[in-house]
């Protein structure tokens, strides 16, 4: 895909990936509404295959490849969810998957990527180390690289979650997603604005990994060199494909404190009975810490994933 996806592309993508992903439910919770001072609609991508929205983009990318491109397999770097998604998509197509992962990602995500059949290799937790390790894997295998977010096929796939959300709840005032590399927020912006040009597009990211906030303020990509957050899925840096989409369509990106992320995650577990990971709690934490942004509005929140290391919950004693 050479041009950025539009609404029609995302609709076509939804048809392509339908055999390989779930149509996840939209749920509500009066306790969350009261806590946030808004009417909240949760798009439950924590109930998606592989436990995250990443299944959508990976399925689209893998099933869009020609036979020649697919034959050597696919490769990527990932903090976990994209790696799982790519491994599953590759398995459904009958091709190998090679995944580079930072050594410090949760053990549950390492095990899951390997469990879906990928060949996993590990690197130091930096963007440069990821890219160098991935280049070595590609040189060895000839696999086709599927970037975690800086790929229009990935962006189109991720946008299908918002497409489903707005088809079910068309009269939203705003929609918010977490932002790491920007693939989910980019796809959400294109789908949501295509369906409702007046909708407000919001993002949320950890205050300790606030490169998207700083990048949009500066008008250029500012890499996230030393992210400091328990939301491991949001430690990436915006890409040259995602940045202009966010710049053109996103009204605001809100920061969330680490304490707020844990509080939002725990409250969601307790009140909705939904298991979400720290990254998925970031939009809820950000709305809690900036209540004026969506006070009294109807807000769609994409719960990005639910892959949690149950032996190391953030509210458990050390």
C-alpha positions as CSV (number, residue, x, y, z in Angstrom):
1,X,0.0,0.0,0.0
2,X,1.7,3.2,-1.3
3,X,-0.8,5.8,-0.3
4,X,-2.2,6.3,3.3
5,X,-5.4,4.4,3.8
6,X,-8.8,6.1,3.7
7,X,-12.2,5.0,5.0
8,X,-12.9,2.8,1.9
9,X,-9.5,1.1,2.3
10,X,-10.3,0.3,5.9
11,X,-13.7,-1.1,4.9
12,X,-12.0,-3.3,2.4
13,X,-9.5,-4.4,5.0
14,X,-12.3,-5.3,7.4
15,X,-13.6,-7.7,4.8
16,X,-10.1,-9.2,4.2
17,X,-9.4,-9.9,7.8
18,X,-12.8,-11.1,8.9
19,X,-11.9,-14.8,8.8
20,X,-8.9,-14.2,11.0
21,X,-10.1,-11.8,13.8
22,X,-12.9,-11.3,16.3
23,X,-15.5,-8.6,16.1
24,X,-15.0,-7.5,19.7
25,X,-17.8,-6.3,21.9
26,X,-18.5,-2.7,23.0
27,X,-19.2,-2.5,26.8
28,X,-20.2,0.2,29.2
29,X,-19.8,0.6,33.0
30,X,-21.7,3.1,35.2
31,X,-18.8,3.1,37.7
32,X,-16.3,4.2,35.0
33,X,-18.8,6.9,33.7
34,X,-19.0,8.3,37.2
35,X,-15.2,8.1,37.8
36,X,-14.5,9.9,34.5
37,X,-17.5,12.3,34.3
38,X,-18.3,11.1,30.8
39,X,-20.3,8.4,29.0
40,X,-17.7,5.8,28.2
41,X,-18.0,3.1,25.5
42,X,-15.2,0.5,25.8
43,X,-14.1,-1.3,22.6
44,X,-12.8,-4.5,24.1
45,X,-9.7,-5.3,22.0
46,X,-8.4,-7.1,25.1
47,X,-10.8,-9.8,24.0
48,X,-9.3,-9.9,20.5
49,X,-7.3,-12.9,19.2
50,X,-3.8,-12.8,20.8
51,X,-5.4,-10.5,23.4
52,X,-4.8,-7.3,21.5
53,X,-5.8,-5.1,18.6
54,X,-2.5,-6.0,16.9
55,X,-4.2,-9.1,15.5
56,X,-6.0,-6.8,13.0
57,X,-3.0,-5.1,11.4
58,X,-0.9,-8.3,11.4
59,X,-3.7,-10.3,9.7
60,X,-4.0,-7.6,7.0
61,X,-0.3,-7.3,6.4
62,X,0.3,-11.0,6.1
63,X,-2.7,-11.8,4.0
64,X,-1.9,-8.9,1.7
65,X,1.5,-10.4,0.7
66,X,2.1,-12.0,-2.6
67,X,3.2,-15.6,-2.6
68,X,6.7,-14.5,-3.5
69,X,6.8,-12.0,-0.6
70,X,5.4,-14.5,1.9
71,X,7.5,-17.5,1.0
72,X,10.6,-16.7,3.2
73,X,8.4,-15.7,6.1
74,X,7.8,-12.5,7.9
75,X,9.9,-10.7,10.5
76,X,9.5,-7.9,13.0
77,X,10.5,-6.4,16.3
78,X,8.0,-6.2,19.1
79,X,7.5,-5.7,22.8
80,X,5.0,-8.6,22.6
81,X,1.6,-8.0,21.2
82,X,2.6,-7.3,17.6
83,X,4.9,-10.3,17.8
84,X,2.1,-12.6,18.9
85,X,-0.2,-11.2,16.2
86,X,2.4,-11.6,13.5
87,X,3.2,-15.2,14.6
88,X,-0.5,-16.1,14.6
89,X,-1.1,-14.5,11.2
90,X,2.0,-16.3,9.7
91,X,0.8,-19.6,11.1
92,X,-2.7,-19.1,9.5
93,X,-0.9,-18.6,6.2
94,X,1.6,-21.4,6.7
95,X,4.8,-19.4,6.7
96,X,7.5,-18.8,9.2
97,X,7.7,-15.8,11.6
98,X,10.8,-14.3,13.1
99,X,10.4,-11.9,16.1
100,X,13.0,-9.7,17.8
101,X,12.0,-8.8,21.4
102,X,13.6,-6.6,24.1
103,X,14.9,-8.7,27.0
104,X,12.9,-6.7,29.5
105,X,9.4,-7.4,28.2
106,X,7.0,-9.4,30.5
107,X,7.7,-13.2,30.5
108,X,4.0,-13.9,29.6
109,X,4.5,-12.0,26.3
110,X,7.8,-13.8,25.5
111,X,6.1,-17.2,26.1
112,X,3.1,-16.2,24.0
113,X,5.1,-15.2,20.9
114,X,7.1,-18.4,21.0
115,X,3.8,-20.3,21.7
116,X,2.3,-19.1,18.4
117,X,5.3,-20.6,16.6
118,X,7.7,-17.7,16.0
119,X,11.4,-18.0,16.2
120,X,12.3,-15.4,18.9
121,X,15.6,-13.6,19.4
122,X,16.3,-11.0,22.1
123,X,17.9,-7.6,22.1
124,X,18.6,-4.7,24.5
125,X,15.6,-2.4,25.2
126,X,16.3,0.4,22.8
127,X,14.9,1.3,19.3
128,X,18.4,1.1,17.8
129,X,19.0,-2.3,19.3
130,X,15.7,-3.6,18.0
131,X,16.4,-2.3,14.4
132,X,19.9,-3.7,14.4
133,X,18.8,-7.2,15.6
134,X,15.9,-7.2,13.1
135,X,18.3,-6.3,10.2
136,X,20.5,-9.3,11.2
137,X,17.5,-11.6,11.1
138,X,16.4,-10.4,7.7
139,X,19.9,-10.8,6.3
140,X,19.9,-14.4,7.5
141,X,16.4,-15.4,6.5
142,X,15.3,-13.1,3.7
143,X,12.0,-12.7,5.5
144,X,9.7,-9.8,4.7
145,X,9.6,-7.1,7.4
146,X,6.2,-6.2,8.8
147,X,6.8,-3.1,11.0
148,X,4.8,-3.0,14.2
149,X,3.1,0.3,13.3
150,X,4.9,2.3,10.5
151,X,3.2,0.4,7.7
152,X,0.0,1.5,5.9
153,X,-1.3,-2.1,5.9
154,X,-0.9,-2.2,9.7
155,X,-2.6,1.2,10.0
156,X,-5.5,0.1,7.9
157,X,-5.9,-3.1,9.9
158,X,-5.9,-1.2,13.2
159,X,-8.5,1.2,11.9
160,X,-11.0,-1.6,11.7
161,X,-11.5,-1.5,15.5
162,X,-12.8,2.1,15.3
163,X,-14.8,1.2,12.2
164,X,-16.7,-1.4,14.2
165,X,-17.0,0.9,17.2
166,X,-18.6,3.7,15.2
167,X,-20.8,1.3,13.3
168,X,-22.2,0.2,16.7
169,X,-22.2,3.5,18.5
170,X,-22.3,6.2,15.7
171,X,-23.0,9.3,17.8
172,X,-19.8,9.5,19.8
173,X,-18.4,13.0,20.5
174,X,-14.8,11.7,20.8
175,X,-12.7,8.6,20.6
176,X,-9.4,8.0,22.4
177,X,-6.7,5.3,22.1
178,X,-3.3,4.8,23.6
179,X,-0.3,5.9,21.4
180,X,3.1,4.3,21.2
181,X,4.2,4.2,17.6
182,X,0.9,5.6,16.4
183,X,-0.5,2.8,14.3
184,X,-3.7,2.3,16.3
185,X,-4.3,6.1,16.7
186,X,-3.6,6.7,13.0
187,X,-6.0,4.0,11.9
188,X,-8.6,5.2,14.4
189,X,-8.3,8.8,13.2
190,X,-8.8,7.8,9.6
191,X,-11.8,5.5,10.2
192,X,-13.5,7.7,12.8
193,X,-13.1,11.0,10.9
194,X,-14.2,9.3,7.7
195,X,-17.5,8.2,9.4
196,X,-18.0,11.3,11.4
197,X,-15.9,14.4,10.4
198,X,-17.0,16.2,13.6
199,X,-15.7,13.6,16.0
200,X,-12.8,14.6,18.2
201,X,-9.7,12.3,18.0
202,X,-7.7,12.0,21.1
203,X,-4.6,10.0,22.1
204,X,-3.1,9.1,25.5
205,X,0.5,8.1,26.4
206,X,2.5,7.6,29.6
207,X,4.1,10.8,30.9
208,X,7.3,8.8,31.1
209,X,7.2,8.0,27.4
210,X,5.7,11.3,26.0
211,X,7.4,11.5,22.7
212,X,4.1,11.9,20.7
213,X,3.2,14.9,22.8
214,X,6.6,16.4,22.4
215,X,6.8,15.5,18.7
216,X,3.5,17.1,17.8
217,X,4.3,20.2,19.8
218,X,7.7,20.5,17.9
219,X,6.3,19.6,14.5
220,X,8.9,16.9,14.0
221,X,9.5,13.4,15.4
222,X,11.4,13.4,18.6
223,X,12.5,9.8,19.4
224,X,11.7,8.2,22.7
225,X,15.2,7.4,23.8
226,X,14.7,6.2,27.4
227,X,11.0,5.4,28.0
228,X,10.2,5.0,31.7
229,X,6.8,3.4,32.0
230,X,5.2,0.1,33.0
231,X,3.0,0.4,29.9
232,X,5.5,-1.7,27.9
233,X,3.4,-1.6,24.7
234,X,3.8,2.2,24.5
235,X,7.6,2.6,24.5
236,X,7.9,3.0,20.8
237,X,8.5,6.2,18.8
238,X,6.3,7.6,16.1
239,X,7.1,6.7,12.5
240,X,7.3,8.8,9.4
241,X,4.0,7.3,8.2
242,X,2.1,7.7,11.5
243,X,3.4,11.2,12.4
244,X,1.7,13.2,9.6
245,X,-1.6,11.3,10.2
246,X,-1.6,12.3,13.9
247,X,-0.5,15.8,13.1
248,X,-3.4,16.3,10.7
249,X,-6.2,14.5,12.6
250,X,-5.5,14.3,16.3
251,X,-6.9,17.1,18.5
252,X,-4.8,16.4,21.5
253,X,-2.6,13.7,23.2
254,X,-3.0,13.5,26.9
255,X,-0.3,12.3,29.4
256,X,-1.0,9.7,32.1
257,X,1.0,9.3,35.3
258,X,2.3,5.8,36.3
259,X,0.2,6.0,39.5
260,X,-2.8,6.9,37.4
261,X,-2.2,4.0,35.0
262,X,-2.2,1.5,37.8
263,X,-5.3,3.0,39.4
264,X,-7.2,2.9,36.1
265,X,-6.1,-0.6,35.4
266,X,-7.2,-1.9,38.8
267,X,-10.5,0.0,38.7
268,X,-11.3,-1.5,35.3
269,X,-10.5,-5.0,36.6
270,X,-12.7,-4.5,39.6
271,X,-15.7,-2.7,38.1
272,X,-15.9,-4.2,34.6
273,X,-14.4,-7.6,35.2
274,X,-12.3,-7.0,32.1
275,X,-8.6,-7.9,32.3
276,X,-6.6,-5.1,30.6
277,X,-2.9,-4.5,30.5
278,X,-1.2,-1.2,31.6
279,X,-1.1,0.2,28.0
280,X,-4.9,-0.2,27.7
281,X,-5.4,1.7,31.0
282,X,-3.5,4.7,29.7
283,X,-6.5,6.5,28.0
284,X,-8.7,6.0,31.1
285,X,-5.9,7.3,33.4
286,X,-5.4,10.3,31.1
287,X,-9.1,11.2,31.0
288,X,-9.2,10.9,34.8
289,X,-6.2,13.3,35.1
290,X,-7.7,15.8,32.6
291,X,-11.5,15.6,33.3
292,X,-12.2,18.9,31.5
293,X,-11.3,17.4,28.1
294,X,-14.3,15.1,27.8
295,X,-16.6,16.2,30.6
296,X,-20.2,15.1,29.9
297,X,-19.3,13.8,26.4
298,X,-19.9,10.4,24.8
299,X,-16.4,8.9,24.5
300,X,-15.2,5.7,22.7
301,X,-12.2,4.2,24.4
302,X,-10.3,1.4,22.6
303,X,-9.0,-1.0,25.2
304,X,-5.9,-2.0,23.3
305,X,-5.0,-5.3,25.0
306,X,-5.2,-7.6,28.0
307,X,-1.9,-9.5,28.1
308,X,-0.7,-9.3,31.7
309,X,1.9,-11.1,33.7
310,X,-0.2,-12.4,36.5
311,X,2.8,-13.1,38.7
312,X,3.9,-9.4,38.6
313,X,0.8,-7.3,38.9
314,X,1.6,-3.6,39.4
315,X,-0.4,-3.4,42.7
316,X,1.1,-6.5,44.2
317,X,3.7,-6.2,46.9
318,X,7.3,-6.8,45.7
